[in-house]
């Protein structure tokens, strides 16, 4: 696991965008796993800028989103689908047929639907680069604490903490979704490369648990320790509780000298 510590959110966002852009340039038919959330907004903005100013091409990129709330129609302004279109898809040239986002309003058997989503990822050849955020309790996707570390795409009940954190995005008195469809931890770990972003002091304890804590279902991001090609990009505030910051920075310098391809 590589840990890259940036000075601030903007630097984190630019670095993440550059990694995604380089991956798309190297492999035009990149299979890209995407995440929603405030942390990722800066990265998406910079990718949109690169599309507009540099002609970054997404026309053959295939995308798979991590999750979606159960019970929200696709057009609901707070659906994760709406977030992705507002923030990214409406501004780049990803083909509509290449966009895959779980449908939280499905009316058939959820188990069957989730298995189909897994099959679509498999038929695409798997995910080349998976983008992640991290929750304050150390979860990735909506794999809340106690989620199996070998779990697959499924419906997951959200914790009270997650529901309260999401409440700010909904109108006063509006019901906040209590469940979501999410890729499982096992699904995420099958990605060839993983890029996790974290910003701000509120995420510092979660980052420390993910990087330096025990591998445990209590903090599902800790499972990334078992992945062979994971990079965490965290700003100084999010890195505040890491015990080995100096070592991570030395390791990045050594990587630049010996295996620079791992950084880009």
C-alpha positions as CSV (number, residue, x, y, z in Angstrom):
1,X,0.0,0.0,0.0
2,X,1.4,3.4,-1.0
3,X,0.4,6.4,1.1
4,X,0.8,9.8,-0.6
5,X,0.4,12.8,1.6
6,X,-0.5,16.1,0.0
7,X,-0.5,19.6,1.4
8,X,-4.2,20.2,0.9
9,X,-7.4,19.1,-0.8
10,X,-6.7,20.7,-4.1
11,X,-3.3,19.0,-4.5
12,X,-4.9,15.7,-3.6
13,X,-7.6,16.2,-6.2
14,X,-5.1,17.1,-8.9
15,X,-2.9,14.1,-8.2
16,X,-5.9,11.7,-8.2
17,X,-7.2,13.2,-11.5
18,X,-3.7,12.8,-13.1
19,X,-3.6,9.2,-12.1
20,X,-7.0,8.5,-13.6
21,X,-6.2,10.5,-16.8
22,X,-2.9,8.6,-17.2
23,X,-4.7,5.3,-16.9
24,X,-7.3,6.3,-19.5
25,X,-4.5,7.4,-21.9
26,X,-2.6,4.2,-21.5
27,X,-5.7,2.1,-21.9
28,X,-8.5,3.9,-23.8
29,X,-11.0,1.1,-22.9
30,X,-10.3,1.5,-19.2
31,X,-12.7,-0.2,-16.8
32,X,-13.1,2.5,-14.2
33,X,-14.8,2.1,-10.8
34,X,-16.3,5.3,-9.5
35,X,-17.3,6.7,-6.1
36,X,-19.5,9.6,-5.1
37,X,-19.0,12.1,-2.3
38,X,-17.6,15.5,-1.5
39,X,-14.1,14.1,-1.4
40,X,-14.2,13.1,-5.1
41,X,-15.7,16.4,-6.4
42,X,-12.3,18.1,-6.9
43,X,-10.9,15.1,-8.8
44,X,-14.0,15.1,-11.1
45,X,-13.7,18.8,-11.7
46,X,-10.1,18.4,-12.8
47,X,-10.9,15.5,-15.1
48,X,-13.6,17.7,-16.7
49,X,-11.1,20.5,-17.1
50,X,-8.7,18.0,-18.8
51,X,-11.5,16.9,-21.1
52,X,-12.2,20.5,-22.0
53,X,-8.7,21.9,-22.3
54,X,-6.6,18.9,-23.2
55,X,-9.1,16.7,-25.1
56,X,-8.9,13.8,-22.6
57,X,-10.9,11.1,-24.2
58,X,-13.4,8.9,-22.3
59,X,-15.3,7.6,-25.3
60,X,-14.2,4.0,-24.8
61,X,-14.0,4.1,-21.0
62,X,-16.5,1.8,-19.2
63,X,-17.6,2.9,-15.8
64,X,-19.1,1.1,-12.8
65,X,-20.3,3.0,-9.8
66,X,-19.9,1.6,-6.3
67,X,-23.3,2.2,-4.9
68,X,-26.8,3.8,-4.9
69,X,-29.5,4.4,-2.3
70,X,-32.4,2.0,-2.2
71,X,-35.8,3.6,-2.9
72,X,-34.7,6.7,-4.7
73,X,-35.7,7.1,-8.4
74,X,-32.8,7.7,-10.8
75,X,-33.9,11.3,-11.3
76,X,-34.0,12.2,-7.6
77,X,-31.6,15.1,-7.0
78,X,-29.9,13.3,-4.1
79,X,-29.6,10.0,-5.9
80,X,-25.9,9.0,-6.5
81,X,-26.8,8.7,-10.2
82,X,-27.8,12.4,-10.2
83,X,-24.6,13.3,-8.4
84,X,-22.5,11.5,-11.0
85,X,-24.2,13.2,-14.0
86,X,-24.1,16.7,-12.4
87,X,-20.5,16.3,-11.4
88,X,-18.9,14.3,-14.2
89,X,-20.9,12.5,-16.9
90,X,-22.7,15.6,-18.2
91,X,-19.3,17.2,-18.9
92,X,-17.2,14.4,-20.5
93,X,-17.7,12.0,-23.4
94,X,-18.3,8.7,-21.7
95,X,-20.8,6.9,-23.9
96,X,-24.2,6.5,-22.2
97,X,-24.1,2.7,-22.9
98,X,-20.8,2.5,-21.0
99,X,-22.2,3.9,-17.8
100,X,-23.2,1.5,-15.1
101,X,-24.8,2.7,-11.8
102,X,-26.8,0.5,-9.5
103,X,-30.5,1.1,-9.7
104,X,-32.0,1.6,-6.3
105,X,-35.5,1.7,-7.6
106,X,-35.6,-1.8,-9.1
107,X,-38.8,-3.6,-8.5
108,X,-37.6,-7.2,-8.9
109,X,-35.6,-9.4,-6.6
110,X,-32.6,-7.4,-5.3
111,X,-30.4,-10.5,-5.0
112,X,-30.9,-11.3,-8.6
113,X,-30.3,-7.7,-9.6
114,X,-27.1,-7.5,-7.6
115,X,-25.8,-10.8,-9.0
116,X,-26.4,-9.3,-12.5
117,X,-24.4,-6.2,-11.6
118,X,-21.5,-8.5,-10.6
119,X,-21.9,-10.4,-13.8
120,X,-21.7,-7.2,-15.8
121,X,-18.4,-6.3,-14.1
122,X,-17.1,-9.8,-14.8
123,X,-18.1,-9.8,-18.5
124,X,-16.4,-6.4,-18.9
125,X,-13.1,-8.1,-17.8
126,X,-13.1,-6.7,-14.3
127,X,-12.3,-3.2,-13.0
128,X,-8.8,-1.8,-13.9
129,X,-8.9,1.2,-11.5
130,X,-11.3,1.6,-8.6
131,X,-11.8,5.0,-6.9
132,X,-12.8,5.0,-3.3
133,X,-13.6,7.3,-0.4
134,X,-13.7,6.4,3.2
135,X,-16.3,7.0,5.9
136,X,-15.6,8.3,9.4
137,X,-16.0,4.8,10.7
138,X,-13.6,3.4,8.1
139,X,-16.1,2.0,5.7
140,X,-15.7,1.8,1.9
141,X,-18.6,1.9,-0.5
142,X,-21.5,1.3,1.8
143,X,-19.8,-1.7,3.4
144,X,-20.6,-0.6,7.0
145,X,-18.8,-2.0,10.0
146,X,-19.3,-5.8,10.4
147,X,-19.5,-6.3,6.6
148,X,-17.9,-9.4,5.4
149,X,-14.5,-8.8,3.9
150,X,-15.4,-11.3,1.1
151,X,-18.8,-9.7,0.4
152,X,-20.2,-9.2,-3.1
153,X,-22.6,-6.6,-4.5
154,X,-25.7,-6.6,-2.3
155,X,-28.2,-4.5,-0.4
156,X,-26.7,-3.2,2.9
157,X,-28.6,-1.6,5.8
158,X,-27.0,1.8,6.7
159,X,-25.8,2.6,10.2
160,X,-27.4,5.5,12.1
161,X,-24.1,7.4,11.8
162,X,-24.2,7.1,8.0
163,X,-27.8,8.1,7.8
164,X,-27.2,11.2,9.9
165,X,-24.1,12.1,7.8
166,X,-26.3,11.9,4.7
167,X,-29.2,13.9,6.2
168,X,-27.5,17.2,5.3
169,X,-28.1,16.3,1.6
170,X,-31.8,16.0,2.0
171,X,-34.6,18.6,2.5
172,X,-35.9,19.1,6.0
173,X,-38.4,16.5,6.9
174,X,-37.5,14.3,3.8
175,X,-36.9,10.7,4.6
176,X,-33.2,9.7,4.3
177,X,-32.5,6.3,2.7
178,X,-31.8,3.6,5.2
179,X,-30.3,1.1,2.8
180,X,-28.1,1.0,-0.3
181,X,-26.9,-1.3,-3.0
182,X,-23.2,-1.5,-2.8
183,X,-20.3,-3.3,-4.3
184,X,-18.9,-5.7,-1.7
185,X,-15.5,-5.6,-0.2
186,X,-14.6,-8.8,-2.1
187,X,-15.8,-7.1,-5.3
188,X,-13.6,-4.0,-4.6
189,X,-10.5,-6.1,-3.8
190,X,-10.7,-7.7,-7.3
191,X,-9.9,-4.4,-9.0
192,X,-6.5,-4.4,-10.5
193,X,-5.6,-1.1,-8.9
194,X,-7.3,0.9,-6.1
195,X,-7.1,4.6,-5.4
196,X,-8.6,5.8,-2.1
197,X,-8.9,9.6,-1.4
198,X,-9.3,11.2,2.0
199,X,-9.4,14.8,3.1
200,X,-9.9,16.7,6.3
201,X,-9.3,16.1,10.1
202,X,-12.7,14.3,10.4
203,X,-11.2,11.4,8.4
204,X,-7.9,11.1,10.2
205,X,-8.8,8.3,12.6
206,X,-10.4,6.3,9.8
207,X,-7.3,6.7,7.6
208,X,-5.1,5.5,10.5
209,X,-7.3,2.5,11.1
210,X,-7.3,1.6,7.4
211,X,-3.5,1.9,7.0
212,X,-2.1,0.9,10.4
213,X,-4.8,-0.9,12.2
214,X,-5.8,-4.5,12.3
215,X,-7.5,-6.0,9.2
216,X,-11.1,-6.1,10.5
217,X,-14.7,-6.0,9.5
218,X,-15.0,-3.2,12.0
219,X,-13.3,-0.9,9.5
220,X,-13.8,-2.4,6.1
221,X,-11.2,-0.1,4.5
222,X,-8.5,-2.0,6.4
223,X,-9.1,-4.9,3.9
224,X,-7.1,-2.7,1.4
225,X,-4.0,-3.8,3.3
226,X,-4.5,-7.2,1.6
227,X,-4.5,-5.7,-1.9
228,X,-1.4,-5.7,-4.0
229,X,-1.8,-2.3,-5.7
230,X,-3.5,0.2,-3.6
231,X,-2.6,3.9,-3.3
232,X,-4.0,6.2,-0.6
233,X,-3.9,10.0,-1.4
234,X,-4.6,11.9,1.8
235,X,-4.1,15.6,2.7
236,X,-2.1,16.7,5.8
237,X,-5.2,16.9,8.0
238,X,-6.4,13.4,7.0
239,X,-2.9,12.0,7.6
240,X,-2.6,13.6,11.1
241,X,-3.1,10.3,13.0
242,X,-0.8,8.2,11.0
243,X,2.2,7.0,13.1
244,X,4.6,6.5,10.2
245,X,4.2,9.6,8.1
246,X,7.9,10.0,7.6
247,X,8.3,6.5,6.4
248,X,5.5,6.9,3.9
249,X,7.1,10.0,2.5
250,X,10.5,8.2,2.2
251,X,8.8,5.3,0.5
252,X,7.3,7.6,-2.1
253,X,10.8,9.1,-2.8
254,X,12.2,5.6,-3.2
255,X,9.4,4.5,-5.5
256,X,10.0,7.6,-7.7
257,X,13.6,6.3,-8.2
258,X,13.0,2.6,-8.6
259,X,9.4,2.0,-9.8
260,X,8.0,5.3,-10.9
261,X,5.3,3.6,-12.9
262,X,3.5,2.7,-9.6
263,X,2.9,6.4,-9.0
264,X,1.3,7.3,-12.3
